[in-house]
Amino acid sequence: MTSLKVVLAGVEMENPTMLASGIMGETGGSLLAMAKGGAGALVTKSIGSVPRQGHKNPTLVELEYGYMNAMGLPNPGIEAFGDEMYEAAKAGVPIVGSVFGSSAEEFAILARRMQEYGAEAVELNLSCPHAKGYGMEMGVDPDVVANIIKEVKQAVVIPVFAKLTPNTHKLIDVARAAEGAGVDAIVAINTLKAMKIDVDARQPVLSNRYGGLSGPAVRGVGVRCVYELYEALKIPVIGVGGIEDWRSALEYMMAGAVAVQIGSGVGRRGPQVFGDICAGISDYMNKNGIRDITQLVGVAHD
Amino acid sequence: MTERFMVTQTMVTIASRTEEADGVVTLRFDWDAPASPGQFIMVWIPGVDEVPMSLSYLGDRKGITVKNIGDATKALTSMQVGDRIIVRGPYGRGYHVPPGRILVVGGGTGMASLLPAMERISATDVHTAIGARNEKELLFEERSKKTSSNVRVSTDDGSKGFHGNAVQLAKEMMSETKYDMVLGCGPEKMLFFLHKLCLENGIPCQMSLERYMKCGGGLCGSCAIDGKRVCREGPVFSGDELKSMKEFGKQRRDECGGRLKL
């Protein structure tokens, strides 16, 4: 019998597939639907202090190998999100509360609320590439990131994950700073800052002009980042970026990811993408005589 | 279930413009994308907004029927022949109509989504109940007659046809005829009571729902109702699916994802 169980910074998961933040994570009902699809853990939509509409449409471009989006962090605000967390808890899988703020204090307050709502971990969005004053704008500076993490670590007892951006040459510096400040795991990568111009309209499609590229198009970048992070850090790494089948999930795990997150794959393959990936991994393990999935983590390294 | 991959955006030119009723305009354009009844498209008016619209005509010359209620629909209803819009899709799951005797119930602009279903059905007897607030807002009565052996109209103010709403009219029609399936599209309160009526009479039904929608492509979750994406698992849901929904007829969500009472 193969075991897909993983323990991620103390969070016990039945399998290593997690719903990535930003996809189907805004309502309790949609989180439940992703658990039904087989996800081992669920990361909520990034939640801020107050309700936020996000950017005006168009907010999505569909591409052959992925998506480009600029949703602009729409969310109902931390106060209202309690009802959604309460409902999502019925899924019986760990919920990771994703939050975004514009200061260390704001991150800390939001993280504490997520803990009160029953989140088993909190994920800090330090990487959204299309919301002014948030996300990536803070997440490319190692000192700023370290400061946020110290503040959040003092505010909560649950594990703290930092989701980082690949849109910097300083990814490793930022990750080391985060590790030094006490973060429990690194999530990599968020979307790549991108643009789509419609040649008929002669203008960028996204109302925000800039967006984030996701899906299989960015997988090679994500795998490379995880590989580098695994070599540079002692804390666990969670891989995300273009995973939509068991092969791409294993690619990340072999690069060093303890768990993987799936976002665009939900749109391209449907909510059952989680279960499909797990079935594929189990099959691979059976064929190769591997009993425990953790044996595969990082095997691509010398 | 294998879900669809790539959907590209296409610029199309308005080939015809028809005023259907007070503030309601049908725009037709040539676009050969395959589409089935009940599906919708995302319509981008550069510089204004991008909004979901049901297809009111299928085939190579497709159409949307727009009621002027906001910025995007105002821009669309003021468009003239030769103007251009950018579309992507079609998206979603439409109607699946079995053979037999069908009752179609449309309220407001709901008939726009239902007519393509009526026109694709063959060897089926179709009856239609069209509801409007008043005679001036009545939509698609003549077009319905081409596929329906029995078209009846209700108006809230009694200015034409049955004095009352579309559900009351449907109830009357159900007492006269035994239907195998009911198709509905319109305001959710109407659908809620129509669904109840179908349950009471033991008639299977399918209804097309609407929710605030951002991406349209099954990703963001802004249109979720009880965890189901209106843009992907919907917009058409079966009576059984509707029965299991706690939010149907009760709750929708605002642009931020906050809960609102219907």
HADDOCK unambig.tbl for C-alpha pairs under 7 A between the chains (distance, minus, plus):
assign (segid A and resid 22 and name CA) (segid B and resid 220 and name CA) 6.52 0.50 0.50
assign (segid A and resid 23 and name CA) (segid B and resid 219 and name CA) 5.40 0.50 0.50
assign (segid A and resid 23 and name CA) (segid B and resid 220 and name CA) 4.96 0.50 0.50
assign (segid A and resid 23 and name CA) (segid B and resid 221 and name CA) 6.45 0.50 0.50
assign (segid A and resid 24 and name CA) (segid B and resid 219 and name CA) 6.36 0.50 0.50
assign (segid A and resid 24 and name CA) (segid B and resid 220 and name CA) 5.49 0.50 0.50
assign (segid A and resid 24 and name CA) (segid B and resid 221 and name CA) 4.33 0.50 0.50
assign (segid A and resid 25 and name CA) (segid B and resid 221 and name CA) 6.88 0.50 0.50
assign (segid A and resid 26 and name CA) (segid B and resid 221 and name CA) 6.46 0.50 0.50
assign (segid A and resid 26 and name CA) (segid B and resid 257 and name CA) 6.57 0.50 0.50
assign (segid A and resid 29 and name CA) (segid B and resid 226 and name CA) 4.85 0.50 0.50
assign (segid A and resid 29 and name CA) (segid B and resid 227 and name CA) 3.95 0.50 0.50
assign (segid A and resid 30 and name CA) (segid B and resid 224 and name CA) 6.55 0.50 0.50
assign (segid A and resid 30 and name CA) (segid B and resid 226 and name CA) 6.81 0.50 0.50
assign (segid A and resid 30 and name CA) (segid B and resid 227 and name CA) 3.59 0.50 0.50
assign (segid A and resid 30 and name CA) (segid B and resid 228 and name CA) 6.68 0.50 0.50
assign (segid A and resid 32 and name CA) (segid B and resid 227 and name CA) 6.85 0.50 0.50
assign (segid A and resid 33 and name CA) (segid B and resid 227 and name CA) 5.56 0.50 0.50
assign (segid A and resid 51 and name CA) (segid B and resid 256 and name CA) 5.84 0.50 0.50
assign (segid A and resid 52 and name CA) (segid B and resid 256 and name CA) 5.28 0.50 0.50
assign (segid A and resid 53 and name CA) (segid B and resid 255 and name CA) 5.18 0.50 0.50
assign (segid A and resid 53 and name CA) (segid B and resid 256 and name CA) 4.51 0.50 0.50
assign (segid A and resid 56 and name CA) (segid B and resid 49 and name CA) 6.89 0.50 0.50
assign (segid A and resid 57 and name CA) (segid B and resid 49 and name CA) 5.45 0.50 0.50
assign (segid A and resid 57 and name CA) (segid B and resid 50 and name CA) 5.13 0.50 0.50
assign (segid A and resid 57 and name CA) (segid B and resid 214 and name CA) 6.60 0.50 0.50
assign (segid A and resid 58 and name CA) (segid B and resid 49 and name CA) 6.61 0.50 0.50
assign (segid A and resid 58 and name CA) (segid B and resid 50 and name CA) 5.37 0.50 0.50
assign (segid A and resid 59 and name CA) (segid B and resid 214 and name CA) 6.87 0.50 0.50
assign (segid A and resid 59 and name CA) (segid B and resid 215 and name CA) 5.92 0.50 0.50
assign (segid A and resid 60 and name CA) (segid B and resid 215 and name CA) 5.36 0.50 0.50
assign (segid A and resid 62 and name CA) (segid B and resid 6 and name CA) 6.12 0.50 0.50
assign (segid A and resid 62 and name CA) (segid B and resid 7 and name CA) 5.95 0.50 0.50
assign (segid A and resid 62 and name CA) (segid B and resid 8 and name CA) 6.51 0.50 0.50
assign (segid A and resid 63 and name CA) (segid B and resid 6 and name CA) 5.86 0.50 0.50
assign (segid A and resid 64 and name CA) (segid B and resid 6 and name CA) 5.15 0.50 0.50
assign (segid A and resid 74 and name CA) (segid B and resid 256 and name CA) 5.26 0.50 0.50
assign (segid A and resid 75 and name CA) (segid B and resid 256 and name CA) 4.72 0.50 0.50
assign (segid A and resid 75 and name CA) (segid B and resid 257 and name CA) 5.72 0.50 0.50
assign (segid A and resid 76 and name CA) (segid B and resid 256 and name CA) 4.75 0.50 0.50
assign (segid A and resid 76 and name CA) (segid B and resid 257 and name CA) 5.07 0.50 0.50
assign (segid A and resid 76 and name CA) (segid B and resid 258 and name CA) 4.83 0.50 0.50
assign (segid A and resid 80 and name CA) (segid B and resid 258 and name CA) 6.85 0.50 0.50
assign (segid A and resid 200 and name CA) (segid B and resid 11 and name CA) 6.69 0.50 0.50
assign (segid A and resid 201 and name CA) (segid B and resid 46 and name CA) 6.92 0.50 0.50
assign (segid A and resid 264 and name CA) (segid B and resid 219 and name CA) 6.96 0.50 0.50
assign (segid A and resid 266 and name CA) (segid B and resid 219 and name CA) 6.94 0.50 0.50
assign (segid A and resid 267 and name CA) (segid B and resid 217 and name CA) 6.93 0.50 0.50
assign (segid A and resid 267 and name CA) (segid B and resid 218 and name CA) 5.19 0.50 0.50
assign (segid A and resid 267 and name CA) (segid B and resid 219 and name CA) 5.06 0.50 0.50
assign (segid A and resid 268 and name CA) (segid B and resid 3 and name CA) 5.94 0.50 0.50
assign (segid A and resid 268 and name CA) (segid B and resid 4 and name CA) 6.53 0.50 0.50
assign (segid A and resid 268 and name CA) (segid B and resid 5 and name CA) 5.73 0.50 0.50
assign (segid A and resid 269 and name CA) (segid B and resid 2 and name CA) 6.17 0.50 0.50
assign (segid A and resid 269 and name CA) (segid B and resid 3 and name CA) 5.29 0.50 0.50
assign (segid A and resid 270 and name CA) (segid B and resid 3 and name CA) 6.20 0.50 0.50
